[in-house]
């Protein structure tokens, strides 16, 4: 009995010594992970679907969505009116830059004359004011894209600017906040009754302003 007990004890000691041994360095190797980055194309997903309508533009530098402004009904004598929105709509514009060059870009806008929809000889004198909006790429807002407040007329004004090496990817400018609103202002006192419309032209330039 003593002999068997001693034999098992020696075997267990041998196993413990082996399992507690230090692993020895044997070999190493290197390999590569490769890829090629190409300019993007197609249409871009919207950061916020409440900024609409989508333009469905395709390419590597596009305006993906831009709002129209509805100022509702204005009584003669009223000199300013904020834009109206419905069903969670947000006023803004989204730009997408997937060129992969870091060249930067500028978004400009102008507005034409407010013309009576049934009598083109009648026009409404007024200007459109867009406040400095909130810029986001859906992840953060720290990469240098700048939103600007503008009062629009028939000449292009810069509303959003991406200096060199910024503005890559998708960028949304949400125009309004709790206190700042898109506004029709300086409305003429001698306005004729009727419905009026003006065309807003948005111009995306492939270099910063």
SULVEN-V758875 format. One record per residue. N is the residue number from 1. SS is DSSP state (2 for helix, 1 for strand, 0 for the rest). BURIAL is I if it has 24 or more other C-alpha atoms within 12 Angstrom, else O. Layout:
# SULVEN-V758875
n:N ss:SS burial:BURIAL
n:N ss:SS burial:BURIAL
This chain:
# SULVEN-V758875
n:1 ss:0 burial:O
n:2 ss:2 burial:O
n:3 ss:2 burial:O
n:4 ss:2 burial:O
n:5 ss:2 burial:O
n:6 ss:2 burial:O
n:7 ss:2 burial:O
n:8 ss:2 burial:O
n:9 ss:2 burial:O
n:10 ss:2 burial:O
n:11 ss:2 burial:O
n:12 ss:2 burial:O
n:13 ss:2 burial:O
n:14 ss:2 burial:O
n:15 ss:2 burial:O
n:16 ss:2 burial:O
n:17 ss:2 burial:O
n:18 ss:2 burial:O
n:19 ss:2 burial:O
n:20 ss:0 burial:O
n:21 ss:0 burial:O
n:22 ss:0 burial:O
n:23 ss:0 burial:O
n:24 ss:0 burial:O
n:25 ss:0 burial:O
n:26 ss:0 burial:O
n:27 ss:0 burial:O
n:28 ss:0 burial:O
n:29 ss:0 burial:O
n:30 ss:0 burial:O
n:31 ss:0 burial:O
n:32 ss:0 burial:O
n:33 ss:0 burial:O
n:34 ss:0 burial:O
n:35 ss:0 burial:O
n:36 ss:0 burial:O
n:37 ss:0 burial:O
n:38 ss:0 burial:O
n:39 ss:0 burial:O
n:40 ss:0 burial:O
n:41 ss:0 burial:O
n:42 ss:0 burial:O
n:43 ss:0 burial:I
n:44 ss:0 burial:I
n:45 ss:0 burial:I
n:46 ss:0 burial:I
n:47 ss:0 burial:I
n:48 ss:0 burial:I
n:49 ss:0 burial:I
n:50 ss:0 burial:O
n:51 ss:1 burial:I
n:52 ss:0 burial:I
n:53 ss:0 burial:O
n:54 ss:1 burial:I
n:55 ss:0 burial:I
n:56 ss:0 burial:O
n:57 ss:0 burial:O
n:58 ss:0 burial:O
n:59 ss:0 burial:O
n:60 ss:0 burial:I
n:61 ss:1 burial:I
n:62 ss:1 burial:I
n:63 ss:1 burial:I
n:64 ss:1 burial:I
n:65 ss:1 burial:I
n:66 ss:1 burial:I
n:67 ss:0 burial:I
n:68 ss:0 burial:I
n:69 ss:0 burial:I
n:70 ss:1 burial:I
n:71 ss:0 burial:I
n:72 ss:0 burial:O
n:73 ss:0 burial:O
n:74 ss:0 burial:I
n:75 ss:0 burial:O
n:76 ss:0 burial:O
n:77 ss:0 burial:O
n:78 ss:0 burial:O
n:79 ss:0 burial:O
n:80 ss:0 burial:I
n:81 ss:1 burial:I
n:82 ss:1 burial:I
n:83 ss:0 burial:I
n:84 ss:1 burial:O
n:85 ss:0 burial:O
n:86 ss:0 burial:O
n:87 ss:0 burial:O
n:88 ss:0 burial:O
n:89 ss:0 burial:O
n:90 ss:1 burial:I
n:91 ss:0 burial:I
n:92 ss:1 burial:I
n:93 ss:1 burial:I
n:94 ss:1 burial:I
n:95 ss:1 burial:I
n:96 ss:1 burial:I
n:97 ss:1 burial:I
n:98 ss:0 burial:I
n:99 ss:0 burial:I
n:100 ss:0 burial:O
n:101 ss:0 burial:O
n:102 ss:0 burial:O
n:103 ss:0 burial:O
n:104 ss:0 burial:I
n:105 ss:1 burial:I
n:106 ss:1 burial:I
n:107 ss:1 burial:I
n:108 ss:1 burial:I
n:109 ss:1 burial:I
n:110 ss:1 burial:I
n:111 ss:1 burial:I
n:112 ss:0 burial:I
n:113 ss:0 burial:I
n:114 ss:1 burial:I
n:115 ss:1 burial:I
n:116 ss:1 burial:O
n:117 ss:0 burial:O
n:118 ss:0 burial:O
n:119 ss:0 burial:O
n:120 ss:0 burial:O
n:121 ss:0 burial:O
n:122 ss:0 burial:O
n:123 ss:1 burial:I
n:124 ss:1 burial:I
n:125 ss:0 burial:I
n:126 ss:0 burial:I
n:127 ss:1 burial:I
n:128 ss:1 burial:I
n:129 ss:1 burial:I
n:130 ss:1 burial:I
n:131 ss:0 burial:I
n:132 ss:0 burial:I
n:133 ss:0 burial:I
n:134 ss:1 burial:I
n:135 ss:1 burial:I
n:136 ss:1 burial:I
n:137 ss:0 burial:I
n:138 ss:0 burial:O
n:139 ss:0 burial:O
n:140 ss:0 burial:O
n:141 ss:0 burial:O
n:142 ss:0 burial:O
n:143 ss:0 burial:I
n:144 ss:0 burial:I
n:145 ss:1 burial:I
n:146 ss:1 burial:I
n:147 ss:1 burial:I
n:148 ss:0 burial:I
n:149 ss:0 burial:I
n:150 ss:1 burial:I
n:151 ss:1 burial:I
n:152 ss:1 burial:I
n:153 ss:0 burial:I
n:154 ss:0 burial:O
n:155 ss:0 burial:O
n:156 ss:0 burial:I
n:157 ss:1 burial:I
n:158 ss:1 burial:I
n:159 ss:1 burial:I
n:160 ss:1 burial:I
n:161 ss:1 burial:I
n:162 ss:1 burial:I
n:163 ss:0 burial:I
n:164 ss:0 burial:O
n:165 ss:0 burial:O
n:166 ss:0 burial:I
n:167 ss:0 burial:I
n:168 ss:0 burial:I
n:169 ss:1 burial:I
n:170 ss:1 burial:I
n:171 ss:1 burial:I
n:172 ss:1 burial:I
n:173 ss:1 burial:I
n:174 ss:1 burial:I
n:175 ss:0 burial:I
n:176 ss:0 burial:I
n:177 ss:0 burial:O
n:178 ss:0 burial:O
n:179 ss:0 burial:O
n:180 ss:0 burial:O
n:181 ss:0 burial:I
n:182 ss:0 burial:I
n:183 ss:1 burial:I
n:184 ss:1 burial:I
n:185 ss:1 burial:I
n:186 ss:0 burial:O
n:187 ss:0 burial:I
n:188 ss:0 burial:O
n:189 ss:0 burial:O
n:190 ss:0 burial:O
n:191 ss:0 burial:I
n:192 ss:0 burial:I
n:193 ss:0 burial:O
n:194 ss:0 burial:O
n:195 ss:0 burial:O
n:196 ss:1 burial:I
n:197 ss:1 burial:I
n:198 ss:0 burial:I
n:199 ss:0 burial:O
n:200 ss:1 burial:I
n:201 ss:1 burial:I
n:202 ss:1 burial:I
n:203 ss:1 burial:I
n:204 ss:1 burial:I
n:205 ss:1 burial:I
n:206 ss:0 burial:I
n:207 ss:0 burial:I
n:208 ss:0 burial:I
n:209 ss:0 burial:I
